[in-house]
Amino acid sequence: MSVQFQVNGKPMTATSEGSTPLLWVLRDELDMKGTKFGCGAALCGACTVHLEGNPIRSCQTPVASVAGKKISTIEGLSKNNDHPLQKAWIAHDVPQCGYCQSGQLMSAAALLAKNKNPSDADIDNAMSGNICRCGTYPRIKAAIKDAAASMRKA
């Protein structure tokens, strides 16, 4: 089977079976290792990517379901780690083990794309599906607020 879609603005063709999770197509077939495998059950958020601008769990998304659609991954967030979220993540020393970070950043990016001035409740709601086993949630929230402020100024 052949599935055509866009990843980070570039046309891609996957040759995996249509039921293959998008996560494995990204990592194994397209050699994009930024999106992580966490639980495999869409519970932890480590595999979060954007489908047409909305955060999804790529571990449970069959590649056939993204035919003709636009996918954004952590590799597409910025070329030089200069996205306001990435800068804020560094400034707040968010990562500990780092494993959940690509999913955290992608969920936060989806939130800020739609809401440039999120409340604490908005942030909590948008990030509720992302688990950080290191417990850096206060830093994540602070980084999102700083990134939002930076994006409002720009």
C-alpha positions in Angstrom: 0.0 0.0 0.0 1.1 3.5 -0.7 -0.1 6.5 1.4 0.8 10.1 0.4 0.7 13.0 2.9 2.7 16.0 3.9 5.2 16.1 6.8 6.4 19.5 7.9 5.4 20.9 4.5 7.1 18.2 2.4 5.3 15.6 0.4 5.9 12.1 1.7 4.9 8.6 0.6 4.6 5.7 3.1 4.7 2.2 1.8 3.8 0.5 5.1 0.5 -1.3 5.6 -2.4 1.1 6.1 -3.0 -0.1 9.6 0.6 0.7 10.7 0.7 3.4 13.3 1.8 6.8 12.0 4.5 6.8 14.8 6.3 3.9 13.3 6.1 5.3 9.7 7.6 8.6 11.0 10.4 6.9 13.0 11.2 3.8 11.0 10.2 4.5 7.4 10.8 8.3 7.2 13.7 8.3 9.8 12.2 11.1 11.9 13.2 10.1 15.4 12.0 13.2 17.3 8.5 11.7 17.9 8.8 9.3 20.8 7.1 6.0 21.7 5.8 6.1 25.2 2.9 3.8 26.1 1.5 2.7 22.8 -2.0 3.3 24.0 -2.4 7.1 23.4 -2.3 7.7 27.2 1.0 9.5 27.8 1.3 12.0 24.9 5.0 11.3 24.1 4.0 10.5 20.4 2.0 13.8 19.9 2.1 15.3 16.4 -0.2 17.7 14.6 -2.7 16.5 12.1 -4.1 19.4 10.2 -3.0 21.6 13.1 -4.6 19.5 15.8 -2.6 17.4 18.3 -3.0 13.7 17.9 -1.4 10.5 19.3 0.6 9.0 16.4 0.9 5.7 18.2 -2.8 5.0 17.6 -3.3 6.8 14.3 -3.2 4.4 11.3 -1.1 5.8 8.5 -4.0 5.2 6.0 -6.1 7.8 8.0 -3.6 10.6 7.2 -3.7 10.2 3.4 -3.7 13.6 1.7 -3.4 15.4 5.0 -0.7 17.6 6.7 1.3 16.3 9.6 3.7 18.5 11.7 6.3 16.9 13.9 8.7 18.2 16.4 11.3 18.4 13.6 9.0 21.0 11.9 8.5 23.3 14.9 11.6 25.2 14.0 14.9 24.7 12.1 17.2 26.3 14.8 15.4 25.7 18.1 14.2 29.3 17.9 10.5 28.7 18.3 9.3 30.8 21.3 8.3 27.5 23.1 11.7 26.0 22.6 13.4 29.1 23.9 11.1 29.2 26.9 11.7 25.4 27.5 15.4 26.2 27.7 15.0 29.3 29.8 12.9 27.4 32.4 15.1 24.3 32.3 12.0 22.2 31.6 13.6 18.9 30.5 14.8 16.4 33.0 15.0 13.0 31.3 13.6 14.7 28.1 11.7 11.7 26.9 8.2 13.4 26.9 9.5 16.8 25.7 8.6 16.5 22.0 5.1 15.5 22.8 4.8 18.3 25.4 6.1 20.9 23.0 3.7 19.7 20.2 0.7 19.9 22.5 1.8 23.3 23.8 2.4 24.5 20.2 -1.2 23.4 19.2 -2.6 25.4 22.2 -0.6 28.6 21.3 -1.5 28.4 17.7 -5.2 28.8 18.7 -4.9 30.8 21.9 -2.1 33.4 22.3 -3.2 34.2 25.9 -4.1 31.0 27.6 -5.3 30.9 31.2 -4.0 28.3 33.7 -7.1 26.3 33.0 -6.5 26.4 29.2 -3.0 25.2 29.7 -4.1 22.5 32.1 -6.7 21.3 29.7 -4.4 21.3 26.6 -1.6 19.6 28.4 -3.7 17.1 30.4 -2.9 14.2 28.0 0.8 14.6 28.4 2.6 12.8 31.2 5.9 13.9 32.5 7.4 11.2 34.8 9.9 13.7 36.1 7.1 16.0 37.3 8.2 19.3 35.7 4.6 20.5 35.3 5.2 23.9 37.0 8.1 24.6 34.7 6.1 23.5 31.6 3.3 25.9 32.6 5.7 28.7 33.2 7.4 28.1 29.9 4.1 28.1 28.0 3.1 31.4 29.6 6.4 33.0 28.7 6.2 31.7 25.1 2.7 33.0 24.8 3.8 36.4 26.0 6.7 36.4 23.6 4.3 35.4 20.7 1.9 38.2 21.6 4.7 40.8 21.4 5.9 39.5 18.0 
